[in-house]
Amino acid sequence: MEVNKAAVPVDDDWEDEVEEQLPDRCPACGVNRFGTYLWGLISDPFQEELNAQLSRDEVRIVGCIIDDQTPRWFCRDCDADILEDGRLAPTEVRWEITYESLAALEESQAWKNWPAVDANGFTALYAYGPDGKMGYWGMVWDTAQDMRSTLCQNMGGGVPIEVIDKLVSFSARIVPKQD
Ligand SMILES: [Zn+2]
């Protein structure tokens, strides 16, 4: 018989249940630091322990609409969502320039080899940040090729192709699939 766990109210047993069903490692990144999605109505959302767990990102509260694609846990490393049976929740990869990808870019050899970096004091934020010269901040691409094409327009704005390729490779991230 199938039990609709969504209908089971959150109670003192939920932690035991979670430990029994968690995968050993995140199916996306292999790390094993997980947080829990609390399903359904929380009887007292303001209790102290829950607030502390929320603030440490150990739990997240999802709404009352639950189906078999609703994640049960999330990876605290890569943010992948994991279903009750341990499989990866439907997710997809998107490409987007972030502070993290720009920081990684500045550490790359391709960036350090770009003469303008030394000569003009360019930073990755100056080129690609929220107020950057290139204006790509906030754009989201479905594929690495799409992102590369955009960044290569107008000769890449003078940015070497090696730098563009690096930025593309650092900009992939996993997001929940949108229906
Ligand atoms: Zn992960």
Backbone and ligand atoms as CSV (ligand in chain L), in Angstrom:
chain,resi,resn,atom,element,x,y,z
A,1,MET,N,N,0.835,-1.192,0.000
A,1,MET,CA,C,0.000,0.000,0.000
A,1,MET,C,C,0.873,1.245,0.000
A,2,GLU,N,N,0.492,2.178,-0.837
A,2,GLU,CA,C,1.269,3.408,-0.894
A,2,GLU,C,C,0.801,4.373,0.176
A,3,VAL,N,N,1.740,4.914,0.866
A,3,VAL,CA,C,1.403,5.893,1.881
A,3,VAL,C,C,1.749,7.267,1.333
A,4,ASN,N,N,0.812,8.140,1.396
A,4,ASN,CA,C,1.084,9.511,0.982
A,4,ASN,C,C,1.748,10.252,2.137
A,5,LYS,N,N,3.065,10.338,2.053
A,5,LYS,CA,C,3.802,10.929,3.168
A,5,LYS,C,C,3.509,12.412,3.314
A,6,ALA,N,N,3.040,13.002,2.218
A,6,ALA,CA,C,2.741,14.428,2.297
A,6,ALA,C,C,1.644,14.689,3.316
A,7,ALA,N,N,0.812,13.685,3.501
A,7,ALA,CA,C,-0.304,13.882,4.420
A,7,ALA,C,C,0.111,13.647,5.862
A,8,VAL,N,N,1.318,13.116,6.052
A,8,VAL,CA,C,1.755,12.860,7.415
A,8,VAL,C,C,2.275,14.162,8.007
A,9,PRO,N,N,1.700,14.591,9.096
A,9,PRO,CA,C,2.173,15.854,9.672
A,9,PRO,C,C,3.600,15.728,10.194
A,10,VAL,N,N,4.298,16.854,10.178
A,10,VAL,CA,C,5.652,16.853,10.717
A,10,VAL,C,C,5.581,16.568,12.215
A,11,ASP,N,N,6.313,15.561,12.644
A,11,ASP,CA,C,6.303,15.278,14.071
A,11,ASP,C,C,7.705,14.854,14.492
A,12,ASP,N,N,7.821,14.322,15.663
A,12,ASP,CA,C,9.147,14.004,16.192
A,12,ASP,C,C,9.840,12.867,15.448
A,13,ASP,N,N,9.097,12.145,14.634
A,13,ASP,CA,C,9.680,10.994,13.951
A,13,ASP,C,C,10.381,11.334,12.646
A,14,TRP,N,N,10.203,12.570,12.190
A,14,TRP,CA,C,10.657,12.821,10.822
A,14,TRP,C,C,12.167,12.658,10.671
A,15,GLU,N,N,12.920,12.943,11.699
A,15,GLU,CA,C,14.373,12.828,11.559
A,15,GLU,C,C,14.803,11.381,11.354
A,16,ASP,N,N,14.184,10.465,12.078
A,16,ASP,CA,C,14.514,9.046,11.910
A,16,ASP,C,C,14.222,8.597,10.482
A,17,GLU,N,N,13.066,9.016,10.020
A,17,GLU,CA,C,12.665,8.624,8.675
A,17,GLU,C,C,13.660,9.131,7.636
A,18,VAL,N,N,14.103,10.370,7.804
A,18,VAL,CA,C,15.042,10.950,6.866
A,18,VAL,C,C,16.336,10.148,6.823
A,19,GLU,N,N,16.837,9.768,7.975
A,19,GLU,CA,C,18.117,9.074,7.999
A,19,GLU,C,C,18.050,7.708,7.328
A,20,GLU,N,N,16.891,7.089,7.382
A,20,GLU,CA,C,16.770,5.780,6.743
A,20,GLU,C,C,16.816,5.853,5.231
A,21,GLN,N,N,16.362,6.942,4.656
A,21,GLN,CA,C,16.176,6.955,3.208
A,21,GLN,C,C,17.172,7.834,2.449
A,22,LEU,N,N,17.957,8.594,3.161
A,22,LEU,CA,C,18.909,9.452,2.470
A,22,LEU,C,C,19.907,8.627,1.671
A,23,PRO,N,N,20.233,9.059,0.448
A,23,PRO,CA,C,21.341,8.405,-0.262
A,23,PRO,C,C,22.657,8.676,0.466
A,24,ASP,N,N,23.636,7.797,0.277
A,24,ASP,CA,C,24.936,7.981,0.926
A,24,ASP,C,C,25.582,9.287,0.491
A,25,ARG,N,N,25.448,9.546,-0.785
A,25,ARG,CA,C,26.087,10.737,-1.330
A,25,ARG,C,C,25.133,11.436,-2.274
A,26,CYS,N,N,25.352,12.722,-2.436
A,26,CYS,CA,C,24.543,13.469,-3.387
A,26,CYS,C,C,24.731,12.891,-4.778
A,27,PRO,N,N,23.642,12.518,-5.452
A,27,PRO,CA,C,23.784,11.957,-6.796
A,27,PRO,C,C,24.336,12.964,-7.802
A,28,ALA,N,N,24.337,14.226,-7.464
A,28,ALA,CA,C,24.848,15.229,-8.414
A,28,ALA,C,C,26.328,15.515,-8.192
A,29,CYS,N,N,26.732,15.722,-6.947
A,29,CYS,CA,C,28.110,16.174,-6.713
A,29,CYS,C,C,28.912,15.223,-5.845
A,30,GLY,N,N,28.264,14.213,-5.228
A,30,GLY,CA,C,29.017,13.223,-4.470
A,30,GLY,C,C,29.318,13.608,-3.029
A,31,VAL,N,N,28.939,14.812,-2.628
A,31,VAL,CA,C,29.164,15.229,-1.252
A,31,VAL,C,C,27.981,14.749,-0.417
A,32,ASN,N,N,28.165,14.588,0.881
A,32,ASN,CA,C,27.026,14.116,1.678
A,32,ASN,C,C,26.664,15.081,2.805
A,33,ARG,N,N,26.345,16.278,2.432
A,33,ARG,CA,C,25.780,17.248,3.382
A,33,ARG,C,C,24.390,17.602,2.893
A,34,PHE,N,N,23.385,17.125,3.603
A,34,PHE,CA,C,22.027,17.300,3.115
A,34,PHE,C,C,21.202,18.167,4.063
A,35,GLY,N,N,20.228,18.816,3.501
A,35,GLY,CA,C,19.197,19.466,4.283
A,35,GLY,C,C,17.868,18.828,3.936
A,36,THR,N,N,16.867,19.127,4.729
A,36,THR,CA,C,15.567,18.477,4.587
A,36,THR,C,C,14.491,19.481,4.189
A,37,TYR,N,N,13.681,19.083,3.233
A,37,TYR,CA,C,12.480,19.860,2.947
A,37,TYR,C,C,11.379,19.391,3.877
A,38,LEU,N,N,10.790,20.309,4.570
A,38,LEU,CA,C,9.633,19.975,5.402
A,38,LEU,C,C,8.387,20.158,4.557
A,39,TRP,N,N,7.604,19.117,4.495
A,39,TRP,CA,C,6.418,19.145,3.649
A,39,TRP,C,C,5.196,19.528,4.449
A,40,GLY,N,N,4.299,20.188,3.783
A,40,GLY,CA,C,2.974,20.406,4.343
A,40,GLY,C,C,2.954,21.445,5.441
A,41,LEU,N,N,1.923,21.417,6.180
A,41,LEU,CA,C,1.730,22.420,7.221
A,41,LEU,C,C,2.651,22.160,8.409
A,42,ILE,N,N,3.285,23.190,8.864
A,42,ILE,CA,C,4.092,23.099,10.068
A,42,ILE,C,C,3.221,23.619,11.216
A,43,SER,N,N,3.090,22.832,12.243
A,43,SER,CA,C,2.132,23.207,13.288
A,43,SER,C,C,2.531,24.510,13.968
A,44,ASP,N,N,3.816,24.655,14.240
A,44,ASP,CA,C,4.257,25.885,14.891
A,44,ASP,C,C,5.523,26.392,14.212
A,45,PRO,N,N,5.349,27.204,13.178
A,45,PRO,CA,C,6.518,27.617,12.402
A,45,PRO,C,C,7.461,28.536,13.171
A,46,PHE,N,N,7.073,28.944,14.364
A,46,PHE,CA,C,7.917,29.912,15.066
A,46,PHE,C,C,8.666,29.297,16.241
A,47,GLN,N,N,8.610,27.968,16.312
A,47,GLN,CA,C,9.325,27.381,17.431
A,47,GLN,C,C,10.837,27.563,17.234
A,48,GLU,N,N,11.526,27.655,18.336
A,48,GLU,CA,C,12.921,28.071,18.328
A,48,GLU,C,C,13.825,27.133,17.540
A,49,GLU,N,N,13.636,25.832,17.764
A,49,GLU,CA,C,14.539,24.891,17.117
A,49,GLU,C,C,14.396,24.942,15.597
A,50,LEU,N,N,13.152,25.050,15.156
A,50,LEU,CA,C,12.913,25.124,13.718
A,50,LEU,C,C,13.538,26.383,13.127
A,51,ASN,N,N,13.388,27.479,13.832
A,51,ASN,CA,C,14.001,28.721,13.357
A,51,ASN,C,C,15.510,28.597,13.247
A,52,ALA,N,N,16.120,27.936,14.224
A,52,ALA,CA,C,17.569,27.754,14.191
A,52,ALA,C,C,17.965,26.883,13.008
A,53,GLN,N,N,17.193,25.832,12.770
A,53,GLN,CA,C,17.499,24.962,11.636
A,53,GLN,C,C,17.326,25.686,10.316
A,54,LEU,N,N,16.300,26.519,10.241
A,54,LEU,CA,C,16.087,27.303,9.024
A,54,LEU,C,C,17.260,28.248,8.790
A,55,SER,N,N,17.730,28.868,9.848
A,55,SER,CA,C,18.795,29.847,9.681
A,55,SER,C,C,20.115,29.180,9.318
A,56,ARG,N,N,20.284,27.913,9.694
A,56,ARG,CA,C,21.492,27.181,9.297
A,56,ARG,C,C,21.323,26.473,7.959
A,57,ASP,N,N,20.185,26.687,7.286
A,57,ASP,CA,C,19.874,26.042,6.015
A,57,ASP,C,C,19.883,24.523,6.135
A,58,GLU,N,N,19.477,24.024,7.281
A,58,GLU,CA,C,19.353,22.577,7.445
A,58,GLU,C,C,17.984,22.091,7.006
A,59,VAL,N,N,17.033,22.973,7.067
A,59,VAL,CA,C,15.694,22.639,6.583
A,59,VAL,C,C,15.178,23.787,5.716
A,60,ARG,N,N,14.302,23.433,4.800
A,60,ARG,CA,C,13.557,24.424,4.042
A,60,ARG,C,C,12.106,23.981,4.050
A,61,ILE,N,N,11.227,24.931,4.092
A,61,ILE,CA,C,9.810,24.600,4.132
A,61,ILE,C,C,9.234,24.727,2.728
A,62,VAL,N,N,8.606,23.656,2.262
A,62,VAL,CA,C,7.902,23.736,0.978
A,62,VAL,C,C,6.416,23.725,1.260
A,63,GLY,N,N,5.677,24.161,0.302
A,63,GLY,CA,C,4.247,24.379,0.516
A,63,GLY,C,C,3.467,23.100,0.649
A,64,CYS,N,N,2.173,23.249,0.572
A,64,CYS,CA,C,1.291,22.118,0.820
A,64,CYS,C,C,1.037,21.303,-0.436
A,65,ILE,N,N,1.436,21.807,-1.578
A,65,ILE,CA,C,1.162,21.062,-2.809
A,65,ILE,C,C,2.336,20.133,-3.075
A,66,ILE,N,N,2.123,18.853,-2.830
A,66,ILE,CA,C,3.189,17.864,-2.899
A,66,ILE,C,C,2.842,16.851,-3.981
A,67,ASP,N,N,3.792,16.508,-4.839
A,67,ASP,CA,C,3.589,15.366,-5.725
A,67,ASP,C,C,4.865,14.528,-5.715
A,68,ASP,N,N,4.932,13.524,-6.589
A,68,ASP,CA,C,6.087,12.625,-6.512
A,68,ASP,C,C,7.351,13.255,-7.075
A,69,GLN,N,N,7.232,14.484,-7.580
A,69,GLN,CA,C,8.431,15.183,-8.018
A,69,GLN,C,C,8.883,16.228,-7.000
A,70,THR,N,N,8.236,16.256,-5.881
A,70,THR,CA,C,8.621,17.221,-4.857
A,70,THR,C,C,9.844,16.707,-4.112
A,71,PRO,N,N,10.903,17.474,-4.078
A,71,PRO,CA,C,12.121,16.975,-3.429
A,71,PRO,C,C,11.951,16.804,-1.924
A,72,ARG,N,N,12.642,15.811,-1.373
A,72,ARG,CA,C,12.595,15.536,0.048
A,72,ARG,C,C,13.793,16.145,0.764
A,73,TRP,N,N,14.928,16.175,0.038
A,73,TRP,CA,C,16.152,16.736,0.616
A,73,TRP,C,C,16.830,17.633,-0.401
A,74,PHE,N,N,17.734,18.431,0.075
A,74,PHE,CA,C,18.566,19.199,-0.847
A,74,PHE,C,C,20.021,19.030,-0.440
A,75,CYS,N,N,20.892,19.095,-1.424
A,75,CYS,CA,C,22.321,19.002,-1.165
A,75,CYS,C,C,22.801,20.363,-0.698
A,76,ARG,N,N,23.465,20.391,0.442
A,76,ARG,CA,C,23.908,21.683,0.966
A,76,ARG,C,C,25.185,22.138,0.292
A,77,ASP,N,N,25.711,21.311,-0.597
A,77,ASP,CA,C,26.885,21.728,-1.356
A,77,ASP,C,C,26.532,22.276,-2.732
A,78,CYS,N,N,25.799,21.480,-3.509
A,78,CYS,CA,C,25.516,21.914,-4.888
A,78,CYS,C,C,24.065,22.315,-5.073
A,79,ASP,N,N,23.243,22.196,-4.015
A,79,ASP,CA,C,21.854,22.625,-4.070
A,79,ASP,C,C,20.976,21.704,-4.912
A,80,ALA,N,N,21.478,20.534,-5.271
A,80,ALA,CA,C,20.634,19.590,-6.011
A,80,ALA,C,C,19.469,19.164,-5.117
A,81,ASP,N,N,18.319,18.945,-5.730
A,81,ASP,CA,C,17.151,18.473,-4.996
A,81,ASP,C,C,17.028,16.974,-5.174
A,82,ILE,N,N,16.711,16.282,-4.095
A,82,ILE,CA,C,16.699,14.826,-4.108
A,82,ILE,C,C,15.321,14.333,-3.710
A,83,LEU,N,N,14.823,13.372,-4.493
A,83,LEU,CA,C,13.496,12.828,-4.249
A,83,LEU,C,C,13.542,11.841,-3.092
A,84,GLU,N,N,12.359,11.482,-2.627
A,84,GLU,CA,C,12.201,10.560,-1.508
A,84,GLU,C,C,12.930,9.241,-1.714
A,85,ASP,N,N,12.969,8.771,-2.970
A,85,ASP,CA,C,13.609,7.482,-3.234
A,85,ASP,C,C,15.101,7.610,-3.484
A,86,GLY,N,N,15.657,8.800,-3.269
A,86,GLY,CA,C,17.093,8.971,-3.392
A,86,GLY,C,C,17.564,9.407,-4.766
A,87,ARG,N,N,16.644,9.449,-5.727
A,87,ARG,CA,C,17.049,9.925,-7.051
A,87,ARG,C,C,17.082,11.444,-7.081
A,88,LEU,N,N,17.820,11.946,-8.063
A,88,LEU,CA,C,17.890,13.385,-8.276
A,88,LEU,C,C,16.522,13.892,-8.728
A,89,ALA,N,N,16.063,14.960,-8.130
A,89,ALA,CA,C,14.828,15.577,-8.609
A,89,ALA,C,C,15.081,16.170,-9.991
A,90,PRO,N,N,14.037,16.336,-10.751
A,90,PRO,CA,C,14.233,16.902,-12.093
A,90,PRO,C,C,14.916,18.266,-12.014
A,91,THR,N,N,16.066,18.335,-12.581
A,91,THR,CA,C,16.819,19.591,-12.574
A,91,THR,C,C,17.402,19.781,-13.957
A,92,GLU,N,N,17.902,20.943,-14.189
A,92,GLU,CA,C,18.569,21.184,-15.450
A,92,GLU,C,C,19.713,22.152,-15.224
A,93,VAL,N,N,20.604,22.184,-16.194
A,93,VAL,CA,C,21.759,23.055,-16.083
A,93,VAL,C,C,21.489,24.333,-16.857
A,94,ARG,N,N,21.840,25.431,-16.254
A,94,ARG,CA,C,21.732,26.723,-16.919
A,94,ARG,C,C,23.086,27.412,-16.838
A,95,TRP,N,N,23.294,28.350,-17.730
A,95,TRP,CA,C,24.536,29.104,-17.701
A,95,TRP,C,C,24.229,30.552,-17.369
A,96,GLU,N,N,24.925,31.063,-16.391
A,96,GLU,CA,C,24.655,32.417,-15.925
A,96,GLU,C,C,25.924,32.954,-15.267
A,97,ILE,N,N,26.237,34.201,-15.528
A,97,ILE,CA,C,27.401,34.818,-14.887
A,97,ILE,C,C,27.042,35.144,-13.443
A,98,THR,N,N,27.864,34.698,-12.517
A,98,THR,CA,C,27.631,34.947,-11.098
A,98,THR,C,C,28.921,35.499,-10.476
A,99,TYR,N,N,28.811,35.985,-9.251
A,99,TYR,CA,C,30.016,36.426,-8.549
A,99,TYR,C,C,31.011,35.278,-8.434
A,100,GLU,N,N,30.487,34.055,-8.217
A,100,GLU,CA,C,31.365,32.897,-8.077
A,100,GLU,C,C,32.098,32.609,-9.381
A,101,SER,N,N,31.368,32.668,-10.493
A,101,SER,CA,C,32.038,32.363,-11.759
A,101,SER,C,C,33.068,33.440,-12.097
A,102,LEU,N,N,32.792,34.687,-11.723
A,102,LEU,CA,C,33.774,35.752,-11.985
A,102,LEU,C,C,35.002,35.607,-11.092
A,103,ALA,N,N,34.790,35.183,-9.859
A,103,ALA,CA,C,35.937,34.964,-8.963
A,103,ALA,C,C,36.802,33.832,-9.497
A,104,ALA,N,N,36.164,32.774,-9.972
A,104,ALA,CA,C,36.921,31.655,-10.536
A,104,ALA,C,C,37.659,32.095,-11.794
A,105,LEU,N,N,37.004,32.942,-12.583
A,105,LEU,CA,C,37.644,33.431,-13.811
A,105,LEU,C,C,38.945,34.165,-13.496
A,106,GLU,N,N,38.904,35.008,-12.472
A,106,GLU,CA,C,40.106,35.786,-12.140
A,106,GLU,C,C,41.258,34.910,-11.668
A,107,GLU,N,N,40.927,33.713,-11.183
A,107,GLU,CA,C,41.976,32.788,-10.757
A,107,GLU,C,C,42.564,32.004,-11.923
A,108,SER,N,N,41.919,32.070,-13.080
A,108,SER,CA,C,42.345,31.218,-14.193
A,108,SER,C,C,43.563,31.803,-14.907
A,109,GLN,N,N,44.327,30.903,-15.521
A,109,GLN,CA,C,45.515,31.333,-16.261
A,109,GLN,C,C,45.120,32.178,-17.467
A,110,ALA,N,N,43.991,31.821,-18.101
A,110,ALA,CA,C,43.552,32.577,-19.285
A,110,ALA,C,C,43.355,34.050,-18.931
A,111,TRP,N,N,42.752,34.297,-17.763
A,111,TRP,CA,C,42.531,35.683,-17.332
A,111,TRP,C,C,43.860,36.383,-17.078
A,112,LYS,N,N,44.748,35.691,-16.357
A,112,LYS,CA,C,46.035,36.311,-16.012
A,112,LYS,C,C,46.891,36.558,-17.242
A,113,ASN,N,N,46.658,35.771,-18.303
A,113,ASN,CA,C,47.435,35.936,-19.533
A,113,ASN,C,C,46.924,37.072,-20.407
A,114,TRP,N,N,45.755,37.579,-20.108
A,114,TRP,CA,C,45.183,38.655,-20.930
A,114,TRP,C,C,45.930,39.947,-20.614
A,115,PRO,N,N,46.644,40.481,-21.601
A,115,PRO,CA,C,47.490,41.664,-21.326
A,115,PRO,C,C,46.730,42.834,-20.719
A,116,ALA,N,N,45.456,43.017,-21.113
A,116,ALA,CA,C,44.690,44.163,-20.616
A,116,ALA,C,C,44.494,44.104,-19.105
A,117,VAL,N,N,44.552,42.916,-18.536
A,117,VAL,CA,C,44.349,42.787,-17.093
A,117,VAL,C,C,45.459,43.521,-16.354
A,118,ASP,N,N,46.682,43.268,-16.774
A,118,ASP,CA,C,47.813,43.966,-16.154
A,118,ASP,C,C,47.883,45.422,-16.591
A,119,ALA,N,N,47.766,45.630,-17.898
A,119,ALA,CA,C,47.986,46.971,-18.449
A,119,ALA,C,C,46.913,47.955,-17.989
A,120,ASN,N,N,45.658,47.513,-17.950
A,120,ASN,CA,C,44.560,48.442,-17.654
A,120,ASN,C,C,43.926,48.206,-16.289
A,121,GLY,N,N,44.417,47.212,-15.562
A,121,GLY,CA,C,43.838,46.933,-14.258
A,121,GLY,C,C,42.421,46.393,-14.330
A,122,PHE,N,N,42.095,45.708,-15.432
A,122,PHE,CA,C,40.750,45.142,-15.561
A,122,PHE,C,C,40.470,44.141,-14.444
A,123,THR,N,N,39.268,44.159,-13.943
A,123,THR,CA,C,38.791,43.081,-13.078
A,123,THR,C,C,37.643,42.381,-13.810
A,124,ALA,N,N,37.364,41.158,-13.364
A,124,ALA,CA,C,36.262,40.419,-13.986
A,124,ALA,C,C,34.940,41.149,-13.755
A,125,LEU,N,N,34.802,41.776,-12.586
A,125,LEU,CA,C,33.579,42.543,-12.303
A,125,LEU,C,C,33.455,43.747,-13.236
A,126,TYR,N,N,34.588,44.383,-13.501
A,126,TYR,CA,C,34.579,45.541,-14.398
A,126,TYR,C,C,34.088,45.124,-15.781
A,127,ALA,N,N,34.513,43.938,-16.225
A,127,ALA,CA,C,34.107,43.486,-17.547
A,127,ALA,C,C,32.693,42.907,-17.546
A,128,TYR,N,N,32.402,41.991,-16.582
A,128,TYR,CA,C,31.185,41.184,-16.670
A,128,TYR,C,C,30.251,41.317,-15.469
A,129,GLY,N,N,30.572,42.133,-14.500
A,129,GLY,CA,C,29.749,42.237,-13.295
A,129,GLY,C,C,28.431,42.957,-13.540
A,130,PRO,N,N,27.665,43.193,-12.467
A,130,PRO,CA,C,26.337,43.829,-12.584
A,130,PRO,C,C,26.382,45.179,-13.312
A,131,ASP,N,N,27.439,45.944,-13.091
A,131,ASP,CA,C,27.587,47.221,-13.798
A,131,ASP,C,C,28.718,47.143,-14.816
A,132,GLY,N,N,29.009,45.933,-15.248
A,132,GLY,CA,C,30.177,45.734,-16.111
A,132,GLY,C,C,29.981,46.285,-17.511
A,133,LYS,N,N,31.097,46.498,-18.177
A,133,LYS,CA,C,31.095,47.035,-19.539
A,133,LYS,C,C,30.298,46.176,-20.513
A,134,MET,N,N,30.336,44.855,-20.306
A,134,MET,CA,C,29.788,43.947,-21.315
A,134,MET,C,C,28.266,43.826,-21.244
A,135,GLY,N,N,27.695,44.044,-20.085
A,135,GLY,CA,C,26.244,44.045,-19.990
A,135,GLY,C,C,25.572,42.685,-20.063
A,136,TYR,N,N,26.269,41.631,-19.736
A,136,TYR,CA,C,25.653,40.297,-19.801
A,136,TYR,C,C,25.122,39.830,-18.459
A,137,TRP,N,N,25.318,40.615,-17.424
A,137,TRP,CA,C,24.854,40.226,-16.098
A,137,TRP,C,C,23.338,40.046,-16.107
A,138,GLY,N,N,22.865,38.951,-15.501
A,138,GLY,CA,C,21.429,38.716,-15.430
A,138,GLY,C,C,20.892,37.895,-16.590
A,139,MET,N,N,21.698,37.711,-17.639
A,139,MET,CA,C,21.245,36.857,-18.732
A,139,MET,C,C,21.423,35.394,-18.352
A,140,VAL,N,N,20.539,34.546,-18.857
A,140,VAL,CA,C,20.612,33.112,-18.583
A,140,VAL,C,C,20.578,32.380,-19.915
A,141,TRP,N,N,21.512,31.424,-20.071
A,141,TRP,CA,C,21.579,30.667,-21.319
A,141,TRP,C,C,21.262,29.197,-21.063
A,142,ASP,N,N,20.660,28.547,-22.085
A,142,ASP,CA,C,20.295,27.132,-21.958
A,142,ASP,C,C,21.474,26.201,-22.224
A,143,THR,N,N,22.413,26.643,-23.003
A,143,THR,CA,C,23.556,25.784,-23.324
A,143,THR,C,C,24.831,26.619,-23.272
A,144,ALA,N,N,25.941,25.907,-23.111
A,144,ALA,CA,C,27.240,26.573,-23.119
A,144,ALA,C,C,27.476,27.246,-24.472
A,145,GLN,N,N,27.002,26.583,-25.537
A,145,GLN,CA,C,27.204,27.138,-26.878
A,145,GLN,C,C,26.471,28.461,-27.049
A,146,ASP,N,N,25.254,28.518,-26.510
A,146,ASP,CA,C,24.484,29.768,-26.587
A,146,ASP,C,C,25.209,30.901,-25.869
A,147,MET,N,N,25.707,30.584,-24.677
A,147,MET,CA,C,26.402,31.621,-23.911
A,147,MET,C,C,27.655,32.074,-24.650
A,148,ARG,N,N,28.381,31.096,-25.197
A,148,ARG,CA,C,29.612,31.421,-25.910
A,148,ARG,C,C,29.308,32.329,-27.112
A,149,SER,N,N,28.231,31.995,-27.849
A,149,SER,CA,C,27.876,32.809,-29.022
A,149,SER,C,C,27.600,34.246,-28.620
A,150,THR,N,N,26.833,34.424,-27.547
A,150,THR,CA,C,26.510,35.774,-27.095
A,150,THR,C,C,27.775,36.536,-26.722
A,151,LEU,N,N,28.634,35.882,-25.946
A,151,LEU,CA,C,29.827,36.575,-25.467
A,151,LEU,C,C,30.840,36.834,-26.573
A,152,CYS,N,N,30.702,36.107,-27.684
A,152,CYS,CA,C,31.639,36.303,-28.795
A,152,CYS,C,C,31.166,37.364,-29.787
A,153,GLN,N,N,29.948,37.887,-29.585
A,153,GLN,CA,C,29.468,38.910,-30.512
A,153,GLN,C,C,30.382,40.126,-30.476
A,154,ASN,N,N,30.466,40.808,-31.618
A,154,ASN,CA,C,31.324,42.002,-31.732
A,154,ASN,C,C,32.743,41.723,-31.261
A,155,MET,N,N,33.266,40.592,-31.746
A,155,MET,CA,C,34.644,40.203,-31.417
A,155,MET,C,C,34.848,40.057,-29.913
A,156,GLY,N,N,33.781,39.710,-29.206
A,156,GLY,CA,C,33.900,39.495,-27.768
A,156,GLY,C,C,34.185,40.769,-26.994
A,157,GLY,N,N,33.977,41.908,-27.630
A,157,GLY,CA,C,34.265,43.174,-26.961
A,157,GLY,C,C,35.744,43.326,-26.626
A,158,GLY,N,N,36.589,42.585,-27.362
A,158,GLY,CA,C,38.027,42.671,-27.127
A,158,GLY,C,C,38.549,41.662,-26.130
A,159,VAL,N,N,37.648,40.874,-25.570
A,159,VAL,CA,C,38.068,39.857,-24.608
A,159,VAL,C,C,38.577,38.633,-25.376
A,160,PRO,N,N,39.743,38.115,-25.032
A,160,PRO,CA,C,40.270,36.935,-25.742
A,160,PRO,C,C,39.312,35.748,-25.621
A,161,ILE,N,N,39.256,34.938,-26.686
A,161,ILE,CA,C,38.369,33.788,-26.704
A,161,ILE,C,C,38.696,32.815,-25.558
A,162,GLU,N,N,39.948,32.736,-25.170
A,162,GLU,CA,C,40.321,31.840,-24.068
A,162,GLU,C,C,39.642,32.268,-22.765
A,163,VAL,N,N,39.546,33.572,-22.568
A,163,VAL,CA,C,38.886,34.088,-21.358
A,163,VAL,C,C,37.384,33.810,-21.425
A,164,ILE,N,N,36.798,34.033,-22.597
A,164,ILE,CA,C,35.365,33.761,-22.759
A,164,ILE,C,C,35.069,32.290,-22.495
A,165,ASP,N,N,35.886,31.408,-23.056
A,165,ASP,CA,C,35.661,29.966,-22.850
A,165,ASP,C,C,35.742,29.605,-21.369
A,166,LYS,N,N,36.686,30.203,-20.670
A,166,LYS,CA,C,36.806,29.927,-19.235
A,166,LYS,C,C,35.562,30.389,-18.493
A,167,LEU,N,N,35.129,31.592,-18.794
A,167,LEU,CA,C,33.946,32.110,-18.104
A,167,LEU,C,C,32.732,31.217,-18.365
A,168,VAL,N,N,32.586,30.756,-19.600
A,168,VAL,CA,C,31.469,29.853,-19.913
A,168,VAL,C,C,31.571,28.590,-19.066
A,169,SER,N,N,32.774,28.038,-18.969
A,169,SER,CA,C,32.915,26.773,-18.243
A,169,SER,C,C,32.650,26.945,-16.751
A,170,PHE,N,N,32.861,28.150,-16.221
A,170,PHE,CA,C,32.614,28.390,-14.791
A,170,PHE,C,C,31.163,28.778,-14.507
A,171,SER,N,N,30.375,28.967,-15.535
A,171,SER,CA,C,29.053,29.560,-15.333
A,171,SER,C,C,27.908,28.563,-15.324
A,172,ALA,N,N,28.196,27.267,-15.450
A,172,ALA,CA,C,27.123,26.269,-15.402
A,172,ALA,C,C,26.617,26.128,-13.977
A,173,ARG,N,N,25.329,26.026,-13.837
A,173,ARG,CA,C,24.762,25.751,-12.514
A,173,ARG,C,C,23.487,24.952,-12.675
A,174,ILE,N,N,23.187,24.190,-11.647
A,174,ILE,CA,C,22.010,23.319,-11.674
A,174,ILE,C,C,20.829,24.073,-11.084
A,175,VAL,N,N,19.727,24.063,-11.793
A,175,VAL,CA,C,18.520,24.718,-11.283
A,175,VAL,C,C,17.355,23.736,-11.349
A,176,PRO,N,N,16.355,23.910,-10.494
A,176,PRO,CA,C,15.169,23.049,-10.578
A,176,PRO,C,C,14.490,23.238,-11.918
A,177,LYS,N,N,13.990,22.162,-12.450
A,177,LYS,CA,C,13.306,22.224,-13.738
A,177,LYS,C,C,12.006,23.002,-13.581
A,178,GLN,N,N,11.779,23.933,-14.468
A,178,GLN,CA,C,10.533,24.707,-14.466
A,178,GLN,C,C,9.565,24.073,-15.434
A,179,ASP,N,N,8.354,23.795,-14.995
A,179,ASP,CA,C,7.347,23.289,-15.928
A,179,ASP,C,C,6.667,24.456,-16.615
L,1,ZN,ZN,ZN,25.410,17.886,-4.314
